[in-house]
């Protein structure tokens, strides 16, 4: 049985851990408000963009732009995996990595070559341990990023698609639904022949547009931007999901600390009472011996 000093040291240690988890919960909560505001402000723009591009691509021939063409044979697939740079956010990163590796395994079983573009330190470390090739790594950037990161990723994705490095692109990211719910999601990025139409249908009723100049000229300008918008939305969703998952994980850790302190305090009181009882028995025994 542990001594009173050992139990007391454990209680103090758990209380210090509780102070850390509580502070991390408050930090995650503050960062979540900022990240949630960013994704909520960006979603209306992204939804309207999808709506317009879906209408635009629907009236255009697939041969107008190479990003609209669907290749007959898919030999290689690129997976853009977006995770956080830090841990302590429950199973958030594990779920994303598991989904990405499961998708990669499925594609590899179909005879396709799988390559990764990793965003976030956790994604980089996981892919390094896997048998798949990482085309690029973007770590230590999820704490502060802007649309420039999405543009950089978009250029890399478009260049690889046009030069034949890969024939399709999938994005795995954490979709922010609410503070209590974040979903690991897979989204097709390239080719674009049906992506815009699907998003337009999901966003609401169709709207008729009049385009000037030609549809072909607009597609050449808007299709690369459409890729950037999707990637930026994935980054924003993942950032908000990370902070929400960390806030919930730290809240659970704080409650677990309270439970441990309660259990250890009970053990400390029992040990102290046991020690007092033994001392009293020794005193009584000594007194009886003196009387005898």
Protein Blocks (a to p, Z undefined) as FASTA:
>chain_A
ZZfklmmmmmmmmmmmmmmmmmmmmmmmmmmmmmmmmmmmmmmmmmmmmmmmmmmmmmpc
fklpmklpccfbafbdcddddddfbehiojmlmmmmmmmmmmmmmmmmnopacddddedj
klmmmmmmpmbdcfbdcehklmpccfklmmmmmmmmmmmmmnopambdcddddddfblmb
ccdddddfbdcklmmmmmmmmnoccddddddddfklmmmmmmmmmmmmmmmmmmmmmmmm
mmmmmmmmmmmmmmmmmmmmmmmmmmmmmmmmmmmmmmmmmmmmmmmmmmZZ
